[in-house]
Amino acid sequence: MSSAPDTKEREFAQRICRALDENTASLPTSTLDKLATARRTALARKKPEPVAAPAFAPVLAHAGGSFGTPRADAPRERVSPLRRLARAWPLVALVVGVVVVAYWEDVQRAKELADIDAAMLSDDLPLNAYLDHGFNAYLSRAR
């Protein structure tokens, strides 16, 4: 299936070619000779197109898809929004998973800090003992 602009362009190009072919017969011979000479000169100056060796790349087939590479002249089919969403769900799941894990770790860290604060407040030592640098050194040696 070709789109409407492509069809209109092809029809326009065909009309131009037809008009040029019809009016070629009415051109003088000297003009035709000059055009033929210019064409031969242009073709002689044309650089050869580079020949590329075929490169083979692995193609993964998905369920419901065709096997192999698509033809170059095959029209591209439109992808529905639902199919685009189906293709994007792994990325969405990954992002949601990362957010959930980050939130869970944040909650766990807050619980750990709350437990440490509760232990410090319910301990027999006064809070000033924890502020003393010598006491911190004593605690690290005592372990």
NUDOMI-125242 format. One record per residue: residue in one letter; residue number from 1; x, y, z of N, C-alpha, C, O in turn. Coordinates in nm, 2 decimals. Layout:
BEGIN
+------+------+--------+--------+--------+--------+--------+--------+--------+--------+--------+--------+--------+--------+
! resn ! resi !   n.xx !   n.yy !   n.zz !  ca.xx !  ca.yy !  ca.zz !   c.xx !   c.yy !   c.zz !   o.xx !   o.yy !   o.zz !
+------+------+--------+--------+--------+--------+--------+--------+--------+--------+--------+--------+--------+--------+
!    A !  NUM !      X !      Y !      Z !      X !      Y !      Z !      X !      Y !      Z !      X !      Y !      Z !
...
+------+------+--------+--------+--------+--------+--------+--------+--------+--------+--------+--------+--------+--------+
END
This chain:
BEGIN
+------+------+--------+--------+--------+--------+--------+--------+--------+--------+--------+--------+--------+--------+
! resn ! resi !   n.xx !   n.yy !   n.zz !  ca.xx !  ca.yy !  ca.zz !   c.xx !   c.yy !   c.zz !   o.xx !   o.yy !   o.zz !
+------+------+--------+--------+--------+--------+--------+--------+--------+--------+--------+--------+--------+--------+
!    M !    1 !   0.08 !  -0.12 !   0.00 !   0.00 !   0.00 !   0.00 !   0.09 !   0.12 !   0.00 !   0.17 !   0.14 !   0.09 !
!    S !    2 !   0.07 !   0.21 !  -0.09 !   0.15 !   0.33 !  -0.10 !   0.06 !   0.45 !  -0.05 !  -0.06 !   0.44 !  -0.06 !
!    S !    3 !   0.12 !   0.54 !   0.01 !   0.05 !   0.66 !   0.06 !   0.01 !   0.75 !  -0.05 !   0.06 !   0.74 !  -0.16 !
!    A !    4 !  -0.09 !   0.84 !  -0.03 !  -0.14 !   0.93 !  -0.13 !  -0.03 !   1.03 !  -0.18 !  -0.03 !   1.05 !  -0.30 !
!    P !    5 !   0.06 !   1.08 !  -0.10 !   0.16 !   1.17 !  -0.15 !   0.26 !   1.10 !  -0.25 !   0.30 !   1.16 !  -0.35 !
!    D !    6 !   0.29 !   0.97 !  -0.22 !   0.38 !   0.90 !  -0.31 !   0.31 !   0.87 !  -0.44 !   0.37 !   0.88 !  -0.55 !
!    T !    7 !   0.18 !   0.84 !  -0.44 !   0.11 !   0.82 !  -0.56 !   0.10 !   0.94 !  -0.64 !   0.11 !   0.94 !  -0.77 !
!    K !    8 !   0.07 !   1.05 !  -0.58 !   0.06 !   1.18 !  -0.65 !   0.20 !   1.22 !  -0.72 !   0.20 !   1.26 !  -0.83 !
!    E !    9 !   0.31 !   1.19 !  -0.64 !   0.44 !   1.22 !  -0.70 !   0.47 !   1.14 !  -0.82 !   0.53 !   1.19 !  -0.92 !
!    R !   10 !   0.44 !   1.01 !  -0.81 !   0.46 !   0.92 !  -0.92 !   0.38 !   0.96 !  -1.05 !   0.43 !   0.96 !  -1.16 !
!    E !   11 !   0.25 !   0.99 !  -1.02 !   0.17 !   1.04 !  -1.13 !   0.23 !   1.16 !  -1.20 !   0.23 !   1.18 !  -1.32 !
!    F !   12 !   0.27 !   1.26 !  -1.12 !   0.33 !   1.38 !  -1.17 !   0.46 !   1.35 !  -1.25 !   0.48 !   1.41 !  -1.36 !
!    A !   13 !   0.54 !   1.26 !  -1.20 !   0.67 !   1.23 !  -1.27 !   0.63 !   1.16 !  -1.40 !   0.70 !   1.18 !  -1.50 !
!    Q !   14 !   0.53 !   1.07 !  -1.40 !   0.49 !   1.01 !  -1.53 !   0.44 !   1.11 !  -1.63 !   0.47 !   1.10 !  -1.75 !
!    R !   15 !   0.36 !   1.21 !  -1.58 !   0.31 !   1.31 !  -1.68 !   0.43 !   1.39 !  -1.73 !   0.43 !   1.43 !  -1.85 !
!    I !   16 !   0.53 !   1.42 !  -1.65 !   0.64 !   1.50 !  -1.70 !   0.72 !   1.42 !  -1.81 !   0.75 !   1.47 !  -1.91 !
!    C !   17 !   0.74 !   1.29 !  -1.78 !   0.81 !   1.20 !  -1.87 !   0.74 !   1.19 !  -2.00 !   0.80 !   1.20 !  -2.11 !
!    R !   18 !   0.61 !   1.18 !  -1.99 !   0.52 !   1.17 !  -2.11 !   0.53 !   1.29 !  -2.20 !   0.54 !   1.29 !  -2.32 !
!    A !   19 !   0.53 !   1.41 !  -2.13 !   0.53 !   1.54 !  -2.20 !   0.67 !   1.56 !  -2.27 !   0.68 !   1.61 !  -2.38 !
!    L !   20 !   0.78 !   1.52 !  -2.20 !   0.91 !   1.53 !  -2.25 !   0.93 !   1.44 !  -2.37 !   0.98 !   1.48 !  -2.48 !
!    D !   21 !   0.88 !   1.32 !  -2.36 !   0.89 !   1.22 !  -2.47 !   0.81 !   1.27 !  -2.60 !   0.85 !   1.26 !  -2.71 !
!    E !   22 !   0.69 !   1.33 !  -2.57 !   0.61 !   1.38 !  -2.69 !   0.67 !   1.50 !  -2.76 !   0.67 !   1.51 !  -2.88 !
!    N !   23 !   0.74 !   1.58 !  -2.68 !   0.80 !   1.70 !  -2.74 !   0.94 !   1.68 !  -2.79 !   1.00 !   1.77 !  -2.85 !
!    T !   24 !   1.00 !   1.56 !  -2.77 !   1.13 !   1.53 !  -2.82 !   1.13 !   1.53 !  -2.97 !   1.23 !   1.57 !  -3.04 !
!    A !   25 !   1.03 !   1.48 !  -3.03 !   1.02 !   1.47 !  -3.17 !   1.02 !   1.61 !  -3.24 !   1.06 !   1.62 !  -3.36 !
!    S !   26 !   0.97 !   1.71 !  -3.17 !   0.96 !   1.84 !  -3.23 !   1.09 !   1.92 !  -3.22 !   1.10 !   2.03 !  -3.27 !
!    L !   27 !   1.19 !   1.87 !  -3.15 !   1.32 !   1.94 !  -3.13 !   1.40 !   1.93 !  -3.26 !   1.40 !   1.83 !  -3.33 !
!    P !   28 !   1.48 !   2.04 !  -3.29 !   1.57 !   2.03 !  -3.40 !   1.68 !   1.92 !  -3.38 !   1.71 !   1.89 !  -3.27 !
!    T !   29 !   1.74 !   1.87 !  -3.49 !   1.84 !   1.77 !  -3.48 !   1.97 !   1.82 !  -3.41 !   2.03 !   1.74 !  -3.34 !
!    S !   30 !   2.00 !   1.95 !  -3.43 !   2.12 !   2.00 !  -3.37 !   2.11 !   2.00 !  -3.22 !   2.20 !   1.97 !  -3.14 !
!    T !   31 !   1.99 !   2.03 !  -3.17 !   1.96 !   2.03 !  -3.02 !   1.97 !   1.89 !  -2.97 !   2.02 !   1.87 !  -2.86 !
!    L !   32 !   1.91 !   1.79 !  -3.04 !   1.92 !   1.65 !  -3.00 !   2.06 !   1.60 !  -2.99 !   2.10 !   1.53 !  -2.90 !
!    D !   33 !   2.15 !   1.65 !  -3.09 !   2.29 !   1.61 !  -3.09 !   2.36 !   1.66 !  -2.97 !   2.44 !   1.60 !  -2.91 !
!    K !   34 !   2.33 !   1.79 !  -2.94 !   2.39 !   1.86 !  -2.82 !   2.35 !   1.79 !  -2.69 !   2.43 !   1.77 !  -2.60 !
!    L !   35 !   2.23 !   1.75 !  -2.69 !   2.18 !   1.68 !  -2.57 !   2.24 !   1.54 !  -2.55 !   2.28 !   1.50 !  -2.44 !
!    A !   36 !   2.26 !   1.47 !  -2.66 !   2.32 !   1.34 !  -2.66 !   2.47 !   1.35 !  -2.62 !   2.52 !   1.27 !  -2.54 !
!    T !   37 !   2.54 !   1.45 !  -2.67 !   2.68 !   1.47 !  -2.64 !   2.69 !   1.51 !  -2.49 !   2.78 !   1.46 !  -2.42 !
!    A !   38 !   2.60 !   1.59 !  -2.44 !   2.60 !   1.63 !  -2.29 !   2.57 !   1.51 !  -2.21 !   2.63 !   1.49 !  -2.10 !
!    R !   39 !   2.49 !   1.42 !  -2.25 !   2.46 !   1.30 !  -2.18 !   2.58 !   1.21 !  -2.17 !   2.61 !   1.16 !  -2.06 !
!    R !   40 !   2.64 !   1.19 !  -2.28 !   2.76 !   1.10 !  -2.28 !   2.87 !   1.16 !  -2.20 !   2.94 !   1.09 !  -2.13 !
!    T !   41 !   2.89 !   1.29 !  -2.20 !   2.99 !   1.36 !  -2.12 !   2.96 !   1.34 !  -1.97 !   3.05 !   1.31 !  -1.89 !
!    A !   42 !   2.83 !   1.36 !  -1.93 !   2.79 !   1.34 !  -1.79 !   2.81 !   1.20 !  -1.75 !   2.86 !   1.18 !  -1.63 !
!    L !   43 !   2.78 !   1.10 !  -1.83 !   2.80 !   0.96 !  -1.79 !   2.94 !   0.93 !  -1.78 !   2.98 !   0.85 !  -1.70 !
!    A !   44 !   3.03 !   0.99 !  -1.86 !   3.17 !   0.96 !  -1.85 !   3.23 !   1.02 !  -1.73 !   3.33 !   0.96 !  -1.67 !
!    R !   45 !   3.18 !   1.13 !  -1.68 !   3.23 !   1.20 !  -1.56 !   3.18 !   1.14 !  -1.43 !   3.23 !   1.16 !  -1.32 !
!    K !   46 !   3.07 !   1.06 !  -1.44 !   3.01 !   1.00 !  -1.33 !   3.11 !   0.91 !  -1.25 !   3.17 !   0.83 !  -1.31 !
!    K !   47 !   3.11 !   0.93 !  -1.12 !   3.20 !   0.84 !  -1.04 !   3.14 !   0.71 !  -1.03 !   3.01 !   0.70 !  -1.01 !
!    P !   48 !   3.22 !   0.60 !  -1.03 !   3.16 !   0.47 !  -1.01 !   3.11 !   0.46 !  -0.87 !   3.17 !   0.51 !  -0.77 !
!    E !   49 !   2.99 !   0.39 !  -0.85 !   2.94 !   0.37 !  -0.72 !   3.02 !   0.27 !  -0.65 !   3.06 !   0.16 !  -0.70 !
!    P !   50 !   3.05 !   0.29 !  -0.52 !   3.12 !   0.19 !  -0.44 !   3.05 !   0.06 !  -0.43 !   2.93 !   0.06 !  -0.40 !
!    V !   51 !   3.12 !  -0.04 !  -0.45 !   3.06 !  -0.18 !  -0.43 !   3.08 !  -0.22 !  -0.29 !   3.19 !  -0.24 !  -0.24 !
!    A !   52 !   2.97 !  -0.24 !  -0.22 !   2.98 !  -0.28 !  -0.08 !   2.95 !  -0.43 !  -0.07 !   2.86 !  -0.49 !  -0.13 !
!    A !   53 !   3.04 !  -0.49 !   0.01 !   3.02 !  -0.64 !   0.04 !   2.90 !  -0.65 !   0.13 !   2.88 !  -0.57 !   0.22 !
!    P !   54 !   2.82 !  -0.76 !   0.11 !   2.70 !  -0.77 !   0.19 !   2.75 !  -0.81 !   0.33 !   2.84 !  -0.89 !   0.36 !
!    A !   55 !   2.69 !  -0.74 !   0.43 !   2.71 !  -0.77 !   0.57 !   2.59 !  -0.84 !   0.63 !   2.48 !  -0.79 !   0.61 !
!    F !   56 !   2.62 !  -0.94 !   0.69 !   2.51 !  -1.02 !   0.75 !   2.50 !  -0.99 !   0.90 !   2.60 !  -1.00 !   0.97 !
!    A !   57 !   2.38 !  -0.96 !   0.94 !   2.36 !  -0.93 !   1.09 !   2.25 !  -1.02 !   1.14 !   2.16 !  -1.05 !   1.06 !
!    P !   58 !   2.27 !  -1.07 !   1.26 !   2.17 !  -1.16 !   1.31 !   2.03 !  -1.09 !   1.33 !   2.03 !  -0.98 !   1.37 !
!    V !   59 !   1.93 !  -1.16 !   1.29 !   1.79 !  -1.10 !   1.30 !   1.72 !  -1.19 !   1.40 !   1.71 !  -1.31 !   1.38 !
!    L !   60 !   1.66 !  -1.13 !   1.50 !   1.58 !  -1.21 !   1.59 !   1.43 !  -1.20 !   1.55 !   1.38 !  -1.10 !   1.53 !
!    A !   61 !   1.37 !  -1.32 !   1.55 !   1.23 !  -1.33 !   1.51 !   1.15 !  -1.33 !   1.63 !   1.18 !  -1.39 !   1.73 !
!    H !   62 !   1.04 !  -1.25 !   1.63 !   0.95 !  -1.25 !   1.75 !   0.82 !  -1.32 !   1.71 !   0.79 !  -1.35 !   1.59 !
!    A !   63 !   0.74 !  -1.35 !   1.81 !   0.62 !  -1.43 !   1.78 !   0.53 !  -1.35 !   1.69 !   0.50 !  -1.24 !   1.71 !
!    G !   64 !   0.48 !  -1.42 !   1.59 !   0.39 !  -1.36 !   1.49 !   0.46 !  -1.28 !   1.38 !   0.39 !  -1.23 !   1.30 !
!    G !   65 !   0.59 !  -1.27 !   1.39 !   0.66 !  -1.20 !   1.29 !   0.71 !  -1.28 !   1.18 !   0.71 !  -1.41 !   1.19 !
!    S !   66 !   0.76 !  -1.22 !   1.07 !   0.81 !  -1.30 !   0.96 !   0.95 !  -1.33 !   0.98 !   1.02 !  -1.26 !   1.06 !
!    F !   67 !   1.00 !  -1.44 !   0.93 !   1.14 !  -1.48 !   0.95 !   1.22 !  -1.42 !   0.84 !   1.18 !  -1.41 !   0.73 !
!    G !   68 !   1.34 !  -1.38 !   0.88 !   1.43 !  -1.31 !   0.78 !   1.42 !  -1.16 !   0.78 !   1.35 !  -1.11 !   0.87 !
!    T !   69 !   1.49 !  -1.10 !   0.69 !   1.48 !  -0.96 !   0.68 !   1.37 !  -0.91 !   0.59 !   1.33 !  -0.98 !   0.50 !
!    P !   70 !   1.31 !  -0.80 !   0.62 !   1.20 !  -0.75 !   0.54 !   1.25 !  -0.70 !   0.40 !   1.37 !  -0.66 !   0.39 !
!    R !   71 !   1.17 !  -0.71 !   0.30 !   1.21 !  -0.67 !   0.17 !   1.22 !  -0.52 !   0.17 !   1.15 !  -0.45 !   0.24 !
!    A !   72 !   1.31 !  -0.47 !   0.08 !   1.33 !  -0.32 !   0.07 !   1.21 !  -0.25 !   0.01 !   1.18 !  -0.14 !   0.05 !
!    D !   73 !   1.14 !  -0.32 !  -0.08 !   1.02 !  -0.26 !  -0.14 !   0.89 !  -0.28 !  -0.07 !   0.79 !  -0.23 !  -0.11 !
!    A !   74 !   0.90 !  -0.35 !   0.04 !   0.78 !  -0.38 !   0.12 !   0.74 !  -0.25 !   0.20 !   0.82 !  -0.19 !   0.25 !
!    P !   75 !   0.61 !  -0.22 !   0.19 !   0.57 !  -0.10 !   0.27 !   0.57 !  -0.12 !   0.42 !   0.55 !  -0.23 !   0.46 !
!    R !   76 !   0.61 !  -0.01 !   0.49 !   0.62 !  -0.02 !   0.63 !   0.48 !  -0.01 !   0.69 !   0.40 !   0.08 !   0.65 !
!    E !   77 !   0.44 !  -0.10 !   0.78 !   0.31 !  -0.10 !   0.84 !   0.31 !  -0.01 !   0.96 !   0.41 !   0.00 !   1.03 !
!    R !   78 !   0.20 !   0.05 !   0.99 !   0.19 !   0.14 !   1.10 !   0.18 !   0.05 !   1.23 !   0.11 !  -0.05 !   1.23 !
!    V !   79 !   0.24 !   0.10 !   1.33 !   0.24 !   0.03 !   1.46 !   0.13 !   0.10 !   1.55 !   0.13 !   0.22 !   1.57 !
!    S !   80 !   0.04 !   0.02 !   1.60 !  -0.06 !   0.07 !   1.68 !  -0.01 !   0.12 !   1.82 !   0.09 !   0.06 !   1.86 !
!    P !   81 !  -0.08 !   0.21 !   1.88 !  -0.03 !   0.25 !   2.02 !  -0.03 !   0.14 !   2.12 !   0.06 !   0.14 !   2.21 !
!    L !   82 !  -0.12 !   0.05 !   2.10 !  -0.12 !  -0.07 !   2.20 !   0.00 !  -0.15 !   2.18 !   0.06 !  -0.20 !   2.27 !
!    R !   83 !   0.04 !  -0.17 !   2.05 !   0.16 !  -0.25 !   2.03 !   0.29 !  -0.18 !   2.08 !   0.38 !  -0.24 !   2.13 !
!    R !   84 !   0.29 !  -0.05 !   2.06 !   0.40 !   0.03 !   2.11 !   0.41 !   0.01 !   2.27 !   0.52 !   0.00 !   2.32 !
!    L !   85 !   0.30 !   0.02 !   2.33 !   0.29 !   0.00 !   2.48 !   0.34 !  -0.14 !   2.51 !   0.41 !  -0.16 !   2.61 !
!    A !   86 !   0.30 !  -0.24 !   2.44 !   0.34 !  -0.38 !   2.46 !   0.50 !  -0.39 !   2.45 !   0.56 !  -0.47 !   2.52 !
!    R !   87 !   0.55 !  -0.31 !   2.36 !   0.70 !  -0.32 !   2.34 !   0.77 !  -0.24 !   2.45 !   0.89 !  -0.27 !   2.48 !
!    A !   88 !   0.71 !  -0.15 !   2.51 !   0.77 !  -0.06 !   2.61 !   0.75 !  -0.12 !   2.76 !   0.82 !  -0.06 !   2.85 !
!    W !   89 !   0.67 !  -0.22 !   2.78 !   0.64 !  -0.26 !   2.91 !   0.77 !  -0.31 !   2.99 !   0.77 !  -0.29 !   3.11 !
!    P !   90 !   0.87 !  -0.38 !   2.92 !   0.98 !  -0.42 !   3.00 !   1.06 !  -0.30 !   3.06 !   1.11 !  -0.31 !   3.17 !
!    L !   91 !   1.07 !  -0.19 !   2.98 !   1.14 !  -0.07 !   3.03 !   1.06 !  -0.01 !   3.15 !   1.12 !   0.03 !   3.25 !
!    V !   92 !   0.93 !  -0.01 !   3.14 !   0.84 !   0.05 !   3.25 !   0.86 !  -0.04 !   3.37 !   0.87 !   0.01 !   3.48 !
!    A !   93 !   0.86 !  -0.17 !   3.35 !   0.87 !  -0.26 !   3.47 !   1.01 !  -0.24 !   3.53 !   1.02 !  -0.25 !   3.66 !
!    L !   94 !   1.11 !  -0.22 !   3.45 !   1.25 !  -0.20 !   3.51 !   1.25 !  -0.07 !   3.59 !   1.31 !  -0.07 !   3.70 !
!    V !   95 !   1.19 !   0.03 !   3.54 !   1.19 !   0.16 !   3.61 !   1.11 !   0.15 !   3.74 !   1.16 !   0.20 !   3.85 !
!    V !   96 !   1.00 !   0.09 !   3.73 !   0.91 !   0.07 !   3.85 !   0.99 !  -0.02 !   3.96 !   0.98 !   0.01 !   4.08 !
!    G !   97 !   1.06 !  -0.12 !   3.91 !   1.13 !  -0.21 !   4.00 !   1.24 !  -0.13 !   4.07 !   1.27 !  -0.15 !   4.19 !
!    V !   98 !   1.32 !  -0.05 !   4.00 !   1.42 !   0.03 !   4.06 !   1.37 !   0.13 !   4.16 !   1.43 !   0.15 !   4.27 !
!    V !   99 !   1.26 !   0.19 !   4.13 !   1.19 !   0.29 !   4.22 !   1.15 !   0.21 !   4.35 !   1.17 !   0.26 !   4.46 !
!    V !  100 !   1.09 !   0.10 !   4.34 !   1.04 !   0.02 !   4.45 !   1.16 !  -0.02 !   4.54 !   1.15 !  -0.01 !   4.66 !
!    V !  101 !   1.27 !  -0.07 !   4.48 !   1.38 !  -0.11 !   4.55 !   1.45 !   0.01 !   4.63 !   1.48 !  -0.01 !   4.74 !
!    A !  102 !   1.46 !   0.12 !   4.56 !   1.51 !   0.24 !   4.63 !   1.43 !   0.28 !   4.74 !   1.48 !   0.32 !   4.85 !
!    Y !  103 !   1.30 !   0.28 !   4.73 !   1.21 !   0.32 !   4.84 !   1.22 !   0.22 !   4.95 !   1.22 !   0.26 !   5.07 !
!    W !  104 !   1.22 !   0.09 !   4.92 !   1.23 !  -0.01 !   5.03 !   1.37 !   0.00 !   5.10 !   1.37 !  -0.01 !   5.23 !
!    E !  105 !   1.48 !   0.03 !   5.03 !   1.60 !   0.05 !   5.10 !   1.60 !   0.17 !   5.19 !   1.66 !   0.18 !   5.30 !
!    D !  106 !   1.53 !   0.28 !   5.14 !   1.52 !   0.40 !   5.22 !   1.44 !   0.37 !   5.35 !   1.48 !   0.42 !   5.46 !
!    V !  107 !   1.33 !   0.30 !   5.34 !   1.25 !   0.26 !   5.46 !   1.34 !   0.18 !   5.55 !   1.33 !   0.20 !   5.68 !
!    Q !  108 !   1.41 !   0.08 !   5.50 !   1.50 !   0.00 !   5.59 !   1.60 !   0.08 !   5.66 !   1.63 !   0.06 !   5.78 !
!    R !  109 !   1.66 !   0.18 !   5.59 !   1.76 !   0.26 !   5.65 !   1.70 !   0.35 !   5.76 !   1.76 !   0.37 !   5.87 !
!    A !  110 !   1.58 !   0.40 !   5.74 !   1.51 !   0.48 !   5.84 !   1.48 !   0.39 !   5.96 !   1.49 !   0.44 !   6.08 !
!    K !  111 !   1.44 !   0.27 !   5.94 !   1.41 !   0.18 !   6.06 !   1.54 !   0.15 !   6.14 !   1.54 !   0.15 !   6.26 !
!    E !  112 !   1.65 !   0.13 !   6.06 !   1.78 !   0.11 !   6.14 !   1.82 !   0.23 !   6.22 !   1.86 !   0.21 !   6.33 !
!    L !  113 !   1.81 !   0.35 !   6.16 !   1.84 !   0.47 !   6.24 !   1.75 !   0.49 !   6.35 !   1.79 !   0.53 !   6.46 !
!    A !  114 !   1.62 !   0.45 !   6.34 !   1.52 !   0.46 !   6.45 !   1.56 !   0.36 !   6.56 !   1.55 !   0.40 !   6.68 !
!    D !  115 !   1.60 !   0.24 !   6.52 !   1.64 !   0.14 !   6.62 !   1.77 !   0.19 !   6.70 !   1.78 !   0.18 !   6.82 !
!    I !  116 !   1.86 !   0.25 !   6.63 !   1.98 !   0.30 !   6.69 !   1.95 !   0.42 !   6.79 !   2.00 !   0.42 !   6.90 !
!    D !  117 !   1.86 !   0.51 !   6.74 !   1.82 !   0.62 !   6.83 !   1.75 !   0.57 !   6.95 !   1.77 !   0.62 !   7.06 !
!    A !  118 !   1.66 !   0.47 !   6.93 !   1.59 !   0.42 !   7.05 !   1.68 !   0.35 !   7.15 !   1.66 !   0.36 !   7.27 !
!    A !  119 !   1.78 !   0.28 !   7.09 !   1.88 !   0.21 !   7.18 !   1.96 !   0.31 !   7.26 !   1.99 !   0.29 !   7.38 !
!    M !  120 !   2.00 !   0.42 !   7.19 !   2.08 !   0.52 !   7.26 !   1.99 !   0.59 !   7.37 !   2.04 !   0.62 !   7.48 !
!    L !  121 !   1.87 !   0.62 !   7.34 !   1.78 !   0.69 !   7.44 !   1.74 !   0.60 !   7.55 !   1.72 !   0.66 !   7.66 !
!    S !  122 !   1.73 !   0.48 !   7.53 !   1.69 !   0.39 !   7.64 !   1.81 !   0.33 !   7.72 !   1.79 !   0.25 !   7.81 !
!    D !  123 !   1.93 !   0.36 !   7.68 !   2.05 !   0.31 !   7.74 !   2.07 !   0.38 !   7.88 !   2.02 !   0.49 !   7.90 !
!    D !  124 !   2.16 !   0.32 !   7.96 !   2.19 !   0.38 !   8.09 !   2.29 !   0.49 !   8.09 !   2.29 !   0.57 !   8.18 !
!    L !  125 !   2.37 !   0.50 !   7.98 !   2.47 !   0.60 !   7.97 !   2.40 !   0.73 !   7.94 !   2.30 !   0.74 !   7.86 !
!    P !  126 !   2.45 !   0.84 !   7.98 !   2.40 !   0.97 !   7.94 !   2.45 !   1.01 !   7.80 !   2.55 !   0.95 !   7.75 !
!    L !  127 !   2.37 !   1.09 !   7.73 !   2.41 !   1.13 !   7.60 !   2.54 !   1.19 !   7.58 !   2.61 !   1.18 !   7.48 !
!    N !  128 !   2.59 !   1.26 !   7.69 !   2.72 !   1.33 !   7.68 !   2.83 !   1.23 !   7.67 !   2.94 !   1.26 !   7.62 !
!    A !  129 !   2.81 !   1.11 !   7.72 !   2.92 !   1.01 !   7.71 !   2.94 !   0.97 !   7.56 !   3.05 !   0.94 !   7.52 !
!    Y !  130 !   2.84 !   0.97 !   7.48 !   2.85 !   0.94 !   7.33 !   2.92 !   1.06 !   7.26 !   2.98 !   1.04 !   7.16 !
!    L !  131 !   2.91 !   1.18 !   7.32 !   2.98 !   1.29 !   7.25 !   3.12 !   1.30 !   7.29 !   3.20 !   1.37 !   7.22 !
!    D !  132 !   3.17 !   1.23 !   7.39 !   3.31 !   1.24 !   7.43 !   3.39 !   1.15 !   7.34 !   3.36 !   1.03 !   7.32 !
!    H !  133 !   3.50 !   1.21 !   7.28 !   3.58 !   1.14 !   7.18 !   3.66 !   1.02 !   7.25 !   3.68 !   0.92 !   7.18 !
!    G !  134 !   3.70 !   1.04 !   7.37 !   3.77 !   0.94 !   7.44 !   3.68 !   0.82 !   7.46 !   3.72 !   0.70 !   7.46 !
!    F !  135 !   3.55 !   0.84 !   7.49 !   3.46 !   0.73 !   7.51 !   3.44 !   0.65 !   7.38 !   3.42 !   0.53 !   7.38 !
!    N !  136 !   3.43 !   0.72 !   7.26 !   3.42 !   0.65 !   7.14 !   3.54 !   0.56 !   7.11 !   3.53 !   0.45 !   7.06 !
!    A !  137 !   3.66 !   0.61 !   7.15 !   3.78 !   0.53 !   7.14 !   3.78 !   0.41 !   7.23 !   3.82 !   0.30 !   7.19 !
!    Y !  138 !   3.73 !   0.42 !   7.35 !   3.71 !   0.32 !   7.45 !   3.61 !   0.21 !   7.39 !   3.64 !   0.09 !   7.40 !
!    L !  139 !   3.50 !   0.26 !   7.33 !   3.41 !   0.16 !   7.27 !   3.47 !   0.08 !   7.16 !   3.44 !  -0.04 !   7.15 !
!    S !  140 !   3.55 !   0.15 !   7.07 !   3.61 !   0.07 !   6.96 !   3.71 !  -0.03 !   7.01 !   3.73 !  -0.13 !   6.94 !
!    R !  141 !   3.79 !   0.00 !   7.12 !   3.88 !  -0.09 !   7.17 !   3.82 !  -0.20 !   7.25 !   3.87 !  -0.32 !   7.25 !
!    A !  142 !   3.70 !  -0.18 !   7.31 !   3.63 !  -0.28 !   7.39 !   3.57 !  -0.39 !   7.30 !   3.55 !  -0.50 !   7.35 !
!    R !  143 !   3.55 !  -0.36 !   7.18 !   3.49 !  -0.47 !   7.09 !   3.59 !  -0.56 !   7.05 !   3.56 !  -0.65 !   6.98 !
+------+------+--------+--------+--------+--------+--------+--------+--------+--------+--------+--------+--------+--------+
END
